[in-house]
Amino acid sequence: MEQVCKKIRQLREDKGWSVRGLAARAEISPSALSQIEAGQNSPSIATLEKICGALQIPIVAIFDDGETAGLPLIMR
């Protein structure tokens, strides 16, 4: 999950958005987003969907570490 948290922060920073800015777009609290980015709280799938929707990326993009590009994501 640590990789996902770092990826969310990186994508937010790449867009030049503050924590409050992304939180508002994702309709979650800034404190919740801050805790997620810091790895202090694991987001639910619903929250990840909101964050990814706000970032305008597919949810699988936050799980891509660059080493698994092109490999299928298997969910059980």
Buried (B, 14 or more C-beta within 10 A) or exposed (E): EEEBBBBBBEBBEEEEBEBEBBBBBBEBEBEBBBBBBEBEBEBEEEBBEBBBBBBEBEBEEBEBEEEEEEEEEEEE
